[in-house]
């Protein structure tokens, strides 16, 4: 597994108030606290992604979904697919909605009986969502957007990115504060669940990219076939024009020959 060049080999604990650099993106303070040195840059990145979401037109539903997933990763929440509508009389998707994974409320009829501890509320009624619509030209744009969440975002070391993985490893190796070792059994189970969801999201993105590549390849093949057919049709039309011109040029010569006879 690649670690983006991060050096996570164990070192001697740091004493005093000094900071120690861990790899290139996280910093370990005394007491085991892991600090993201790119935290300020992260806010600019989130703003950039949000601007793209609201202003940029996407060429497919998958592209719109990927961009919102990137934004969700940067913010610290997980995306869940919502409702979709179709163009009348077709199976072509006209609009698609994505929401926060904490949308909705817990089913009170379900019981936590059988578990050693009470399961956490994974649904908080969060209203954060985004809806994309497709126009006649196949361009996808945002037509509804709710930014605010009613729950805390995932802290930096749990966000689904390579930088987050470095922070988790650093916390386990170097310190007791903020790492997995300091979590309760219930919190560890919840952490594993979050990471599993993030892994599933990453796999889904990879599969989507593969489908997009295959789709673009098919579209390119169709375009090339149309170009070839157009060239053949154009060549036939040009040949008919040439034959017609030759025929018209031959008529006066035939008339002159008849007069001489």
Secondary structure, DSSP 8 states (H G I E B T S, - for coil): ---TT----------TT-EEEETTTEEEETTS-EEETTHHHHHHHHHHHHHHHHH--BSSHHHHHHHHHHHHHHHT--EEEEEEEE-TTSS-EEEEEEEETT-S---TTS--TTSSS-----------EEEEEE-TTS-EEEEEEE---SS----GGGSSSHHHHHHHHHHHHH-SSSSGGGS-HHHHHHHHHHHHHHHHHHHHHHHHHHHHHHHHHHHHHHHHHHHHHHHHHHHHHHHHHHHHHHHHHHHHHHHHHHHH-
